Structure formats: C-alpha cells, structure tokens
C-alpha cells in the first residue's frame, strides 16, 4: 500500500465586503477616466507663437562686446571692437585725416589714420560723418552721433593751399 501525501488546495473565497469595495473602486476609476477624456476633448488648442523674423531686429539685440572683451573672446576676424565714441573728424577727400574719439570711456584723444586705437585696432579711414577701424580683416565703422540727429550741422572748411 502506497501512502501519498495530499496537499490541501487553497481556494479563494472573497469576503463579503471586498466585492462591493472593488466594484466602487472600479466605478471611481471609470468616472476619473471619463472626466480626463472630456477635459482632453474640450481643451483649447495650443497657441503657436509667431515666427521670429529671419533678420534679428535691433530692438532685441544686446551689445555683449564689453563682456566679450573682458573675457578676451576672439571673434571670427579678431578681438571684439573697442567701445568708441566719435566726437569729431578732420578728413579730406582721400579718407586721410584724424578723428577725435573717446575710447572705452577715457578722455577724448586725437588719432590719425594708421594709428592704433586699442587692442590692435587701427584707424583705417575717416569720412565726413564716420571713422573706420580695422583688425585682421575685420572692419568696424563708428558714426558721429550728432550728425545722425542733424545732418545740416556738417560744414566744409576750405583747404589752405
């Protein structure tokens, strides 16, 4: 005679309070899903911002050249141009002459065409309303601010011959 050990089979019998609790939980999940679907259906469409113009306007440009010079950042053509305020110009028709300028907030100084302005930038040309500086192929033009406001203030002085 063989003896075999039979294991008892576990059967699941839910308690009488478990079934209504699960039913309530399922009902609340269905209500939450329905509310979420309704919110998604009636939500306003997202607004697309207008495209920025291809060319950045002067209104949104920030002059970072002082910070760049402070950190010694090199641009494609050389160091960032110095901050120059043009106060006066002595020019002839060939672009030769001199310019009176304040460099980096210093007192005004006169520079002739060919002189170094700052940081390796040289005064290349002066015109009736502007001065041009150059370094490593990079040009930087500075205009007289008073002439931008009133172009009638420009007077020709006869050359002493």
C-alpha positions in Angstrom: 0.0 0.0 0.0 1.3 3.3 -1.0 0.8 6.3 1.1 0.5 9.7 -0.7 0.5 13.0 0.9 -2.1 15.2 -0.5 -1.7 18.8 -0.2 -4.7 20.9 0.5 -5.8 23.1 -2.4 -6.1 26.7 -1.4 -9.3 28.2 -2.7 -10.0 31.9 -2.7 -13.2 33.0 -1.1 -13.7 36.8 -1.1 -15.0 38.4 2.0 -18.5 39.8 1.7 -17.1 43.4 2.0 -14.4 43.0 -0.6 -16.6 42.7 -3.7 -18.6 45.9 -3.1 -15.3 47.7 -2.4 -13.7 46.6 -5.6 -16.9 47.5 -7.5 -16.8 51.0 -6.0 -13.1 51.4 -6.9 -13.7 50.3 -10.5 -16.6 52.7 -10.8 -14.4 55.6 -9.5 -11.7 54.8 -12.0 -14.2 54.8 -14.8 -15.5 58.2 -13.7 -12.0 59.6 -13.5 -11.2 58.3 -17.0 -14.4 59.9 -18.4 -13.5 63.2 -16.8 -10.0 63.1 -18.2 -11.3 62.3 -21.7 -13.8 65.2 -21.6 -11.0 67.6 -20.5 -8.8 66.5 -23.3 -11.6 66.8 -25.9 -12.6 70.3 -24.8 -9.2 71.8 -24.0 -8.3 74.8 -26.2 -5.8 74.2 -28.9 -2.2 75.2 -28.1 -1.2 78.7 -29.4 1.7 78.8 -31.8 4.0 81.8 -31.3 4.6 83.9 -34.4 7.8 83.1 -36.1 10.8 85.4 -35.5 12.0 87.4 -38.5 15.0 85.9 -40.2 17.0 89.0 -39.5 17.1 89.9 -35.8 15.8 93.4 -35.2 17.8 96.0 -33.4 15.2 96.0 -30.7 16.2 92.5 -29.5 20.0 92.8 -30.0 22.1 93.1 -26.9 25.6 94.5 -27.1 27.8 92.0 -25.4 31.1 93.4 -26.7 32.2 94.7 -23.2 31.7 91.3 -21.7 33.5 89.6 -24.6 36.5 92.0 -24.3 36.6 91.4 -20.6 36.8 87.6 -21.2 39.2 88.0 -24.1 36.8 86.3 -26.6 38.1 86.2 -30.1 35.6 86.6 -32.9 36.0 85.3 -36.5 38.1 88.3 -37.6 39.8 89.2 -34.3 39.1 90.7 -30.9 35.8 92.4 -30.4 36.0 96.1 -31.4 36.6 98.6 -28.6 33.8 100.9 -27.4 34.5 104.1 -29.2 32.5 107.4 -29.1 33.4 109.6 -32.0 33.5 113.3 -31.1 35.0 115.0 -34.2 36.6 114.3 -37.6 39.2 116.1 -39.7 39.0 114.4 -43.1 40.0 115.1 -46.7 38.5 113.6 -49.9 41.0 110.6 -49.9 39.9 109.3 -46.5 43.0 110.7 -44.7 42.9 112.8 -41.6 42.3 112.3 -38.0 39.5 111.6 -35.6 38.8 112.8 -32.0 37.4 109.9 -30.1 36.8 108.6 -26.6 38.0 105.0 -26.2 36.4 102.8 -23.5 35.1 105.9 -21.7 38.6 107.5 -21.4 39.1 111.3 -22.1 39.0 112.3 -25.7 42.1 111.7 -27.8 43.1 112.5 -31.4 44.1 109.6 -33.6 45.5 109.9 -37.2 44.7 107.4 -39.9 47.1 104.5 -39.4 47.4 105.0 -35.6 46.4 102.2 -33.2 43.1 102.9 -31.5 43.0 100.0 -28.9 43.7 96.2 -28.7 45.4 96.1 -32.2 42.6 98.0 -33.9 43.9 100.8 -36.2 42.1 103.8 -37.6 41.9 102.9 -41.3 39.8 105.7 -42.8 37.9 108.8 -41.8 35.0 110.3 -43.8 32.7 113.3 -43.3 30.5 111.5 -40.8 32.3 108.3 -39.8 35.6 106.6 -38.9 36.6 103.1 -39.8 38.8 100.8 -37.7 40.3 97.5 -38.9 41.9 94.5 -37.3 42.8 91.2 -39.0 40.4 91.9 -42.0 37.5 92.8 -39.7 36.1 96.4 -40.2 34.2 98.4 -37.7 32.6 101.7 -38.6 31.7 104.3 -35.9 29.4 107.2 -36.9 29.2 110.7 -35.4 26.2 110.8 -33.2 25.4 114.5 -33.6 25.3 114.0 -37.4 22.8 111.2 -37.1 20.5 113.7 -35.3 21.0 116.7 -37.6 22.9 116.2 -41.0 22.7 120.0 -41.6 25.4 120.7 -39.0 28.1 119.4 -41.3 30.2 122.3 -42.8 33.0 122.2 -45.3 36.1 124.1 -44.4 38.2 125.4 -47.3 41.6 123.8 -47.6 44.6 126.1 -47.1 46.6 125.8 -50.2 
